[in-house]
Amino acid sequence: MTSSFPAPPLGKWRVASGALAMPCLLLTSAAHCGSRATFTPLGFLDPDNFGPVIAYGISADGSIVVGESNSPTGFQAFRWTAKDGIVGLGAFPNPGGFQCSSARACSADGSVIVGASCLPDSLNENGSPFRWTQETGMVWLGALGFSSGGVARGVSSDGSVVVGYSRSALDEIPAFRWTAETGMISLGDLPGGAFNSQAGGCSGNGAIIVGLASTSASPYNRSFQWTQSTGMTELVPTSFRDVNISRNGQFAIGGNNGRGARLNLVTGELLIIPHVAIPGLTTDSDLAWASNADGSVVVGMHNLSQLLGFMGRAFMWDAEHGTRIIRDVLIGEFGLASELAGWELSNATTVSDDGSIIAGYGFAPSGEQAAWIVTLPAPCPADIAPDGGNGAVDVNDLLAVISAWGEIGGAADLNDDGVVNIADLLLLISAWGSCP
């Protein structure tokens, strides 16, 4: 059972790890750090700093990153924070075989992590689907009948809904949706062709699922959207291939004919992410991997051309700035040339809800494939007065927060926790002054 979702090209080089963390990342959320950008390698589980290390998922505030790393026991799922660094999550026991695990996504607060880990009858190198919490450790999500194999690829904001793919009793490969109440339920497949489907992600409330399905002998030749009321429906244009979905459920993120793309699931509008060409490179392709909560920031990989040995460039896109190569932005706009010396940033795989914190993978100075996290100056969320802001966090904003004290939500609820309180006041004070 082989996933058709993008997997990172694995490098064979070796490199020593480095710690380039900036003081800003020591905050619980790195999104409000003034006008400085930061670049931080996530490190290695392997004591000799052998990779690969791949980041796949991030918490809503960007403080937790999950993925997989080479380790002394094989590939292992990890959870990273600025405080604890990279920490392995272990793997299922696999008597007679090798241990392996990979974390693919996490809940909004990072407390629930999903992925796959090898069991004796996983029947594929990806493993069997798991759900992890600090209290329970890895818990197998079950199967649909033929084997324990499959992968959990997405999870709702509260961690209660998990999606991915498994094996059915007929040895088919269906997408699934799992909850504690229902267990694992097959989502079926689109009509025609081989029975192969897999869910790539779900909306924050778990109600909308996107993924790939099959209508011909060639598997995964179509994209789908699933809801409880409609079941699985084919997305158009049929050339679009989805990878993920925005937390608000409005946008599917992926590719279209070799270019990154964002599909509006409400209006059907397809946005092709503008291509940033490399002179002389004409066989390259792009793919969008993820977006922030409302779909206004898209990240992914540009210029992949493995036949020519070019492993891609991490990009970010928004309507105001267009497509930008992340490494170029960090060096050209924020002066991080020394921090990035020798680094290649190949793919931006995940992004925080506000779009200011991006994680991905690339190649470290000596060539080892390694993961990283980037923090960019956030928009000015504390600049709310008068009438939406004046370009600075000042006494107008202070008075607005004080006057709304204790209210439920609203513009003065700067951290969106549902109430205007001391947390919002502290955030405002930390952002005092002109907006970046």
N, C-alpha and C positions, 0 to 999 in steps of 0.2 A: 504494500500500500504506500504509494509515493505521493507526496503532496505536490500539487501544481502551483501552489502559492509560492511567491518568490523566496528563495533561500540565498543567503550571502555566498559569493564565491570565496572558497577557503584558500588562504595563502599558506605557503610552506616556509616562510621566512621566520626568523627568530629575533626577538628584541627584548631589551630590559625594560621594566616598567618605570614610570616616572610619576611624581606627584606634582601637578601644576595647579592645584586648587587655590582659588583666590579666597580671601576672608569672607566675601559676600556669601559664599555657598555654605557657610556654617549656620546660616539662618535656617529656621524650620522650613520656610518657603523661600526659595532663592529669587522669586519674581520681583521683589521690591528692594533692589540693591543700588538705587541711584542710577548714575549714567555709565557705570562701568560694566563691560562685558567680561565674562570669564570662560575659560576652557579648562576642563578637568578630565583626565583619563580615569576610567573606572577601576583600573588595576586588573589583576589576574588571580584566579584560584590556584593555579599551578605555582608551586614555590619557586620554580626556575623561570617563571614569567613566560611560559610557552602558551600561545593562544591556540585556536582563536577564542576571542571573547566577543559576543554579539549582544547588543541591547535591543530588546523587542518592545517593551512596554514601560509606561511611566504613570505615576499617580497624577491626580488632577492638578496639584500644586507644584509638581515637578520635583518633589523632595525624595521620591523613591523611584528607582529604576530596576527593572527585572529583565532577565535574559538567560543566556547560557555561556559557560566558560569551560575551557579545558581544565582538568584537574587531575590529581594523581590517580583517581579512580575512573577517569573518563570524562565525557561531557556531563556537566552538572548545572542545574538551574541555580540562579543566584538572585539575591536581593541586595541592592546597593543604596546606602544613604551617605551623606557627607560625614556624619558622625561615626558610623561603624565601618565604612568602606564596603568592599564586596564580600558578601557572606554566602556560602553555599547552603542550599536547602536540602541536600542529600538526594537519595533516589530510592525507588522501590527495591526490595530484595529481588535478586534475579539468579537463583541457583542454576549453575551450569552455563550461565551467560555473562555478558559484561553489564556493568551498571551504567545507566545513562539517564539524564533528565534535562529538560529544557523548560524555562518559564516563558510564556508567550504574551501574557497580559496580566493586569492587576486591577483591582477595584479602585474607585476614586481616591480612597484614603490609603491604598496600598496594603491593607490588612489581609486581603484575599488575593491569592496568586493562582493562576491556572496555567497548565501546560501539559507535558507528557513525560512519562518515565517508563523505562523498559521493564516488562514482565516476561516470564518464560514463553507465553503464547501471544506476545504482541504482534508477531508475524511481520514486523517491519521495523526499520531502524529508528522510526520516530517515537515508538513506545506506546503507552496507554494513557488515557486522559486522567489528569489529577486536578484536585482543588486543594490548596494549601492555606492554612492559617497558623499563627504562632501556637495556638492551643492544640490543634489537631495534627499538625504536620501534614504530610502528603496523604490524601485520601483518594482512592480510586473511584471514579465516577460510575463505573459499571460499563456494560456493553449492550449491544443489540442482538447478540446471539452467537456469532460464529467464533469470535475470539475476543480477547481483551483489548485488542489494538485500537488505536485512534489517537487523536490530538485535541485538546481543548485550546481554542484559539482566541476566544473573547469572553468577556465577563461584564455584567452590568455594573453600574456605579456602586450599588450596595453589596455586590458579590453574590446575590441570590440566584442569578441566572447565568449559566455557562453555555457556550456554544462551541461547536467544532465539528469533527466527523468521527465515525466509528465503523465497525463491521456489522452487517446484519446477519441473521441466521442463514440467508441465502448466499453469503459471501459477497454481498454488494457493499458499496461504500456510500452510506447516506450521511448527509449533514444531520446534526442533532441539536436539540435544546434540552438543557438539564435544569431542574430545580429540585430542592430537597423533597418537595411534596410529590412531584410527578416522576422523579427519576429521569432517566435518559429517554427521550422521545425522538423518533426519526422524523425529519422534515420532508422526506421523500426526494424526488428528483423531477426535473422537467421531462415532458413526454419525448420519447424517441431515443434511440441510441443506447449506449452502455449506461448502466445504472451507477453513476458516480456523481456525488455532490459533496460539498464541504462548506461549512459556515466559516466566514473569515472574521466576523465581528458583529456586535449588536449595539443598539442605541443604549444610552445611559439607563433607561427604564426597562431594558430587556425586551421591549415589545416589537422592535423592528430588527430583523436579521438580514445580513447580506452575505453573499458568497458566490461560489462557482457551481455550475451544474452542467449536464451533458444532454445534448439532443442528437448526437451522431456517434459513430464509432470512435471518433476522436474525443477523449474525455475532456471535460471542463472547457467546452467551447462556447459557453454562455454564462452570463451573470444573472443572479436572482435576488429578489427581495421577498422576505417572508413576514407575514403578520398572522395573528390568530384568526382574523376574520377572512383574509384572502388566501391563506396558504402560500405556497411557493409560486411566484409569478416571474416571468422573464423580464429582464431590464432591456430597454432600448436606449441607444442603438445597440445592435447585437455585437458590434465590434468592441464595445466597452467591457473591460475586465476589472471587477472590483477586488480590492484588497482589504478595505476597512470601511468604517462608517463614523461620521461625526457623533459626538456624544448626544447632541440634540436630535439625532435621527434624520436630519434633513438632507445630508450629503453622503453619497458613496464616493470613496476615494480609490483610484487605481490608475489604469492606463487605457489608451485607445490608439491602436495602430502605431505602437512604438513611442508614444508620447504620454507624459503624465496627464491625468485628467480628473475632473471633479464633476460628478453627476448630481444634479438637484433631483431628489426623489419625489419632490412635491410638484415641480413644474416640468420636469423632464429636460431642463436645459443642461447641455454638456459644455463644460469649460475645458478647453485644452490649455494646459499650463505652457506658456511660451517657452520655446526651446532656446537655450544659451549654447550656441555652437562653439566648437573648438576647430580652428582653421585646419583643414586637411583631414578631419575626422568625419567621414560621411556614413559610416555603418553603425553609428551609436544609437542607443535607445534610452528612453527615460521612463520612470515609473513613480507615481505618487504612492506613498506608503501610509500616510496618516494625516489627520488634520486636528486643529484645536477644537474646542467644544462646539463652536457655532459654525465651523467650516470656513472661517475667514482667513485662516493661515493653513497652508498645505506644505508638507515636507516630503522628501523622498530622495531618489537617485537620478542624476543626470549623466548622460554621456557614457553609459556602459557599453563597452566593446571588448568582450572577453577574447575574441579571436585575435584582436590586436594587442591584447595584454593590458587594456585600459580598464580599470576596475570601478570607474564611475566617480562622480563628484556629488556630495551632499548638497541639496538645494532647499530653499524655502521660498514660498510665494505668498504674497498678499496683494490685494487690488491696488493699494497705494504705491507699493514699491516694485511690483512685478516679480519676475523670477530673479533670485540672487543666489550665487554660489556662497555657501556659508563660510568656507575658509577665506574667500576673498573679502567678505564683510568683516570678519574678525581681524584681519590684518589691515585692510585699507581704512576701515572706519574706526576701529577701536585699538589699533596699535599692538596687537598680540603676536607680532612676528616672532619674537623670541620664544613664546610659549608654544607656538605651532611649528617651530623649526623641525623639519624632517617628517612632520605628520602629513598624511593624506586622509582627508575625510571623505569616505566613499559613499555613505548612505545615511540619511537622516530617517530613522525608522519610526520615531514617536515624538510627540510634542505635548506640552502641558496645556491645560484648558485655556489659558490666556494667550498662548502662542509664544511666550517669551523664553521658555526652557525647552531645549531640543536635545534628544539623545540619539546616538547612532553608533556606527562602527566605521573603521578605516584601517590604516596601516600606521603603526608607530614608527619612530625614527629608524630602528634597525630592521623593520619589515614585518614584525609580528602583527597579525590581525588583532585589533584591540578596540574596545568600546570607549565612548567618550560622552560627556554631557557639556552643553553650552548654555550659558545664561546670557540673555540679551536684556538691555534696559527695557523694562515693561512700559506700556502706556501709563499715563498719569491717572490712576484710578481714584486718587484722593482729590483731584481737581474737579469738584462738582458744582462750585458756586462762583459767581452768579450764573444761573441758567446754563448749566452744563460745563462751566469752567472758563477760566481766563488765562490759561497758560502757566499758572503757578499754583502751588499749594500754599495758601496764605490764610489770613484771618477770616476771609469770607467762608472758606471751607470749614474752618474750626467752628465758626458760629453755626453753620449748617448742621454739623454733626451734633453739637450740643443741643440745638433746638429739636433735633429728631431723636434725642436720647430715649432708649427704651422702645422705640417703634419697631414694628415687624417689617423687615426688608426695606426697600426703597433705596434711593441713590446714596444715602448716608451709610448704608450697610456695606462698607467698603470691602469687607472680606467675604461677603455673600453667605454668612452663616445664619441668616434669618433674623438677626436682631442688631440694633445699633447699640454698642456697648463699648467697654474699655478697649477691646481688641481693635475696634475701628479707630478710636482716638490714638492709640499707639501707632497704628499704621500711618495715620495722617501725619503725626509728628515725625516719623522716620522719613517721610517723603517731603518734608517742608522745603520750600524754595521753588525755583523755576523748574518746570517740567523738562525732561530730557528732549 
